[in-house]
Structures are given as structure tokens and as C-alpha cells.
Amino acid sequence: MLIRNKLLLRFTLLVVGIQLALSAFIYYFSSFSREQRYYHRLEGKAVLAARLLIRRANLDTAVLRTFRRADLLTMHQEYIGIYDEQNQLVYGLGKSLRPLPDSVYLNQIRSTRPAHFQLDGREGVGILYQHQGRSYRVLLVGQDVFGAREFAKLRLLLLVGNLGALVLIILAGWYFTDQALRPIARVVRQVKRITASNLSRRVAEGNRRDEIAQLAITFNEMLSGLEQAFESQKSFLSHASHELRTPLANLLGTLETSLAYDHDLSEARQSTASAMEEIRRLIALTNDLLALAKADDTAFRREPVRLDECVTQALTLCKTKYPTRTIRLDFDDLPEEVEDPFMVLGNAQLLTTVVFNLLDNACKYSAGAVSSTLGYADSATLRLTITDAGKGMSSAELTHVFEPLYRGESGRHMPGHGLGLPITRKIVQRHGGQLTLASEPGAGTTATVLLAAVQDVG
């Protein structure tokens, strides 16, 4: 069911329920009030009849004959009955209480408080009246025709009013749900117009304060991420095709040349060596691409690892690769409350790869010394900084340096494929950390790695 229909149904049920509860309250209160008014009228008439017939006339038959029927019976279906202490009818006027005997009602008259009865569509009261030491029971029964008519009008009014209110509630519910969901419908229409070919389009964010605006802002942030991912993918495919095409073309040209012109073993060996070099480049590129794919895997096993040991091991590997380069490692002051410093949760091999890639880049693009510092950014975060004195990078290059296969101006003539930093950044992110680069042309580059420290490994 559509949200619009759900809201309309719930709104209608809620308001109709309130309306019916109010109508039921009005109906019950009106019924109770009518009944009490009529009983009060009957009680007054019963007291008046007792005073007139018992006290004034003293139930004298001769005197009672002088009363005309119209003088006493002023209500619809009225009956006046006076009974003595033996429940014998002393005086009766009007429609009888049959089919039930009078004693059924007389036994309920036990005190001076009036008793109320419901008698086949009629209502009655009974009072106990004392006169000259004797007790009389007076029954007065009547039918509230006028009250019944007014009550029938009230029922009709409530029925018609509730039916009319139901129609208005449905129309109002439809209007309000349409107004409430109109911004969502607008967002849906705008999102439908966004495809892979126009990811630069955005959803209108409205006032940027209400829930719909927050939804639009979330959509735009998601679209920005998708656009960036698409652009990165396009850039990756462009660079990958270029990087793969060049060694493959060189390899094919070398083999074709060897096949056409190499006539002795020395020339064939030279062509074969050149072909093998291109194959090695292809293998290295393929391995880097596989490493980039594995860096996206979050299922690797995490365990407490000493980051200083990973840094030392990476330093050893880097000094083996660059034996003439000066690589220095310093330690910042450590927090006194930390018993086991440099402990992080992760994979030792991957973290060693992170440090080695950063050191390798620093040595590759800088002829001077490379310095690294390991310490704490705060009591819960380890910080590793690696600084070189190379040519540096511009701000434009820094925005693309983490894209796979991207090569800056200073690195186009260097060996490599532009996959080291993307791999490094993904590994750091998979460890819940952050990798940032700061660089200026002619001022070198500083790489900073932040990782959450493990305070207690027990």
C-alpha cells in the first residue's frame, strides 16, 4: 500500500474514532438528561397527585368523582395508581400497567426515595406517601412523546453529521497527505531524471531544515559520492588501459621485430630480454591491481599489532631497496598512562605495506634524507609522519593523488604505476584510520597516518 493511502487511512480512522466517541458521549449524555428530566417531571406530578387525592380529597369516592379525567391526566399514556399498605388499589386512573401485576413495581417502593421503572416504552416513578399514620404507594406512569421526538431528531442529526463529517475527513485527509507528500514526490521526480550520464544534477534541497530537506541533502551527498566513484572509475579505466596498452604494444613490437630481423642468437637473446622486461612490467602492474582489489576486503583478521615493529620492518626493507639513502626514525614523547605504547588493532603485514609504500614514495621522489616520526596525536590516537625534501606537489595534484593509476607531473618519468597511494589509503581506511598528504611545490611532502591505539590488550 502506498504511504499516501496509509496516511489517509490512519488519519481517517483516527478522526472518525474521535468523532464517534464524541457522538456517543453526546448521545449518552442527551439520553441520560432527557430521562432525568422526565423522571423529575413524573416525581413532581406524583407528589402533586398524592397531595391532591390523598391529603385534600382524603380518597373520598364522592369527591374523586368530581375530578374530570382531563384535570388529572396531562401526559401521554398516563396512569395514576394509589395503593394502600396491603398493596390494594385504592384509586386508579388511566392505562393499566398490565400485563405485569402492580406488585412487581410496588415491592420496589421501600423508602421515601422515588423508584424508577421502564414499562414497555413508558417510564414511571413510585413514591411512598405518609398521611394520618398510614402509608400509601403512588405509581405514576407516562410516555415522553415530545422527548422521544427530540431524541429521534438528535439521532438523525448525529447520523447525518457523522456521514457528512466522514466525507469531509476523507477530503481533508487527502488534501493534507497530498500537501505533506508533495515535497517527496518532487524529490522522486528529480531523482528519476538523474542517470549515469548526468550524475552532476542535484535534488532541490528546499529550506535545508525540515526532514524532506535533510532527505534531499542526503541524496545529494550520495550523488556526489557516486559521481566521484564514476569519475574515479573512468579515470582508472583510462589509466589502466594506457598502462596496459603501452607494455603490450612494446612487447608485440619487440616480438615482431625479432621474428622479422633477428637472424642470430645474440640478437634473439637481446629481443627476448627486452620482451621479458615488458612482461615483468605487466606482472608488476597486475600484482598492483590485485593488491588494490584486496585492499577493499574488510574480512581480514584483526589482532593487536605493535606499530613500531611494522615501521622498523618497513624501514629495513626500504634501506635494502635504497642502500645509499638516509632514512631516520624518531619517537615523540609518549603518554605516561600508556603501559604498552604503539599497539593497534589490525593486520601486521598490511600495516607494514602501508609504511613501506609511504617510505618508498618518499625515497623515490626525493634525493635527500627521509625522516619519519612515530608518536601520539592524543591519548587514544597514534600518529606516523613521513617527510621528504622532494619537489612537492601542487594543490591540483593533491586532489587526484589517491586516484588509482594517477601520475603527477613529477612522477611521470619515475618507475611505478600510480597504485601505491590508493592501496595505502584503502588499507589505512580498512583499519579505521586516516591518511593525509600535505605538500607544496619545492617544499617536499609530508604523509600523516592516524590510527586508533589499543589501550588494553589483556
NORQUIFEN-V251489 format. One record per backbone hydrogen bond with DSSP energy under -0.5 kcal/mol. NH is the residue of the N-H (numbers start at 1). CO is the residue of the C=O. E is the energy in kcal/mol with one decimal. If there is no record, write none. Layout:
{{NH;CO;E} {NH;CO;E}}
This chain:
{{6;2;-2.4} {7;3;-3.0} {8;4;-2.4} {9;5;-2.8} {10;6;-2.8} {11;7;-2.8} {12;8;-2.5} {13;9;-2.8} {14;10;-2.5} {15;11;-2.6} {16;12;-2.9} {17;13;-2.3} {18;14;-2.2} {19;15;-2.7} {20;16;-3.0} {21;17;-2.3} {22;18;-2.4} {23;19;-2.6} {24;20;-2.9} {25;21;-2.2} {26;22;-2.6} {27;23;-2.9} {28;24;-2.8} {29;25;-2.8} {30;26;-2.6} {31;27;-2.5} {32;28;-2.8} {33;29;-2.6} {34;30;-2.7} {35;31;-2.4} {36;32;-2.5} {37;33;-2.6} {38;34;-2.4} {39;35;-2.6} {40;36;-2.4} {41;37;-2.0} {42;38;-2.7} {43;39;-2.8} {44;40;-2.1} {45;41;-2.3} {46;42;-2.7} {47;43;-2.4} {48;44;-2.2} {49;45;-2.6} {50;46;-2.4} {51;47;-2.4} {52;48;-2.2} {53;49;-3.2} {54;50;-2.2} {55;50;-1.3} {56;51;-2.2} {57;52;-1.8} {59;53;-2.5} {60;57;-2.1} {64;60;-3.0} {65;61;-1.7} {66;62;-0.5} {66;63;-1.3} {67;64;-1.0} {71;68;-0.9} {72;68;-0.9} {72;69;-0.7} {73;69;-2.7} {74;72;-1.0} {76;143;-0.6} {78;75;-1.1} {79;141;-2.3} {80;93;-3.3} {81;139;-2.6} {82;91;-3.0} {83;137;-2.6} {84;88;-2.1} {87;84;-1.8} {90;82;-3.4} {91;82;-1.6} {93;80;-2.6} {95;78;-1.4} {100;97;-0.9} {104;101;-1.3} {105;102;-1.1} {106;102;-2.3} {107;103;-2.0} {108;105;-1.1} {109;106;-1.5} {110;108;-1.1} {115;126;-2.6} {117;124;-2.7} {119;122;-3.8} {120;118;-0.5} {122;119;-1.7} {123;142;-2.8} {124;117;-1.9} {125;140;-2.5} {126;115;-2.2} {127;138;-2.2} {129;127;-0.6} {129;136;-3.4} {131;134;-2.8} {134;131;-1.6} {136;129;-2.9} {137;83;-2.5} {138;127;-2.6} {138;136;-0.5} {139;81;-3.4} {139;137;-0.5} {140;125;-2.5} {141;79;-2.4} {142;123;-2.8} {143;76;-2.5} {145;143;-1.8} {148;144;-2.2} {149;145;-2.3} {150;146;-2.5} {151;147;-2.3} {152;148;-2.2} {153;149;-2.2} {154;150;-1.9} {155;151;-2.4} {156;152;-2.4} {157;153;-2.7} {158;154;-2.9} {159;155;-2.5} {160;156;-2.9} {161;157;-2.7} {162;158;-2.5} {163;159;-2.2} {164;160;-2.8} {165;161;-2.7} {166;162;-2.2} {167;163;-1.8} {168;164;-2.2} {169;165;-2.9} {170;166;-2.4} {171;167;-2.3} {172;168;-3.0} {173;169;-3.1} {174;170;-2.6} {175;171;-2.3} {176;172;-2.9} {177;173;-2.6} {178;174;-2.0} {179;175;-2.5} {180;176;-2.7} {181;177;-2.5} {182;178;-0.9} {183;179;-0.5} {185;181;-2.7} {186;182;-2.3} {187;183;-2.3} {188;184;-2.7} {189;185;-2.5} {190;186;-2.3} {191;187;-2.7} {192;188;-2.4} {193;189;-1.0} {194;191;-1.5} {195;193;-0.6} {198;195;-1.1} {201;198;-1.6} {208;205;-1.8} {214;210;-2.1} {215;211;-2.2} {216;212;-2.4} {217;213;-2.7} {218;214;-2.4} {219;215;-2.4} {220;216;-2.6} {221;217;-2.4} {222;218;-2.5} {223;219;-3.0} {224;220;-2.5} {225;221;-2.1} {226;222;-2.6} {227;223;-3.1} {228;224;-2.5} {229;225;-2.5} {230;226;-3.0} {231;227;-2.8} {232;228;-2.7} {233;229;-2.6} {234;230;-2.8} {235;231;-2.9} {236;232;-3.0} {237;233;-2.9} {238;234;-2.6} {239;235;-2.9} {240;236;-3.2} {241;237;-2.6} {242;238;-1.9} {243;239;-3.3} {244;240;-2.6} {245;241;-2.5} {246;242;-2.2} {247;243;-1.0} {248;244;-1.7} {249;245;-2.9} {250;246;-2.5} {251;247;-2.7} {252;248;-2.7} {253;249;-2.6} {254;250;-2.5} {255;251;-2.4} {256;252;-2.5} {257;253;-2.6} {258;254;-2.7} {259;255;-2.5} {260;256;-2.0} {261;257;-2.9} {262;257;-0.7} {262;258;-1.4} {263;261;-0.6} {268;264;-1.9} {269;265;-2.7} {270;266;-2.1} {271;267;-2.2} {272;268;-2.5} {273;269;-2.4} {274;270;-1.9} {275;271;-2.5} {276;272;-2.6} {277;273;-1.8} {278;274;-1.8} {279;275;-2.1} {280;276;-2.4} {281;277;-1.9} {282;278;-2.1} {283;279;-2.7} {284;280;-2.8} {285;281;-2.5} {286;282;-2.7} {287;283;-2.7} {288;284;-2.2} {289;285;-2.3} {290;286;-2.4} {291;287;-2.5} {292;288;-2.3} {293;289;-1.9} {294;290;-2.5} {295;291;-1.9} {296;292;-0.5} {296;293;-1.0} {297;294;-1.8} {303;346;-2.2} {305;344;-3.6} {307;305;-0.7} {307;342;-3.7} {310;306;-1.4} {311;307;-2.4} {312;308;-2.3} {313;309;-2.4} {314;310;-2.3} {315;311;-2.4} {316;312;-2.1} {317;313;-2.1} {318;314;-2.4} {319;315;-2.5} {320;316;-1.7} {321;317;-1.6} {322;318;-2.8} {325;322;-1.4} {327;325;-0.6} {328;370;-2.8} {330;372;-2.7} {332;374;-2.2} {338;335;-1.1} {339;337;-0.6} {343;340;-0.6} {344;305;-3.1} {344;342;-0.5} {345;452;-0.5} {346;303;-2.5} {346;344;-0.6} {348;346;-0.5} {351;347;-2.4} {352;348;-2.2} {353;349;-1.8} {354;350;-2.0} {355;351;-2.1} {356;352;-2.6} {357;353;-2.6} {358;354;-1.9} {359;355;-2.5} {360;356;-3.0} {361;357;-2.3} {362;358;-2.1} {363;359;-2.5} {364;360;-2.3} {365;361;-2.2} {370;326;-2.7} {371;387;-2.2} {372;328;-2.6} {373;385;-2.6} {374;330;-2.4} {375;383;-2.5} {377;381;-2.2} {378;381;-1.2} {381;378;-1.1} {382;451;-3.3} {383;375;-3.1} {384;449;-2.5} {385;373;-2.5} {386;447;-2.4} {387;371;-3.1} {388;445;-2.2} {391;365;-0.8} {398;394;-2.0} {399;395;-1.2} {400;397;-1.1} {401;397;-0.9} {403;400;-2.0} {405;418;-1.7} {406;403;-1.7} {406;418;-0.8} {411;408;-1.0} {412;408;-0.6} {412;409;-0.7} {414;411;-1.0} {423;419;-2.1} {424;420;-2.5} {425;421;-3.0} {426;422;-2.1} {427;423;-2.2} {428;424;-2.3} {429;425;-2.5} {430;426;-2.5} {431;427;-1.0} {431;428;-0.6} {432;429;-1.9} {433;428;-2.7} {434;450;-2.0} {436;448;-2.3} {438;446;-2.4} {440;444;-1.3} {442;391;-4.8} {443;440;-2.4} {444;390;-0.8} {446;438;-2.8} {447;386;-2.8} {448;436;-2.7} {449;384;-3.0} {450;434;-2.6} {451;382;-2.1} {453;380;-2.3} {454;343;-3.5} {455;453;-0.7}}
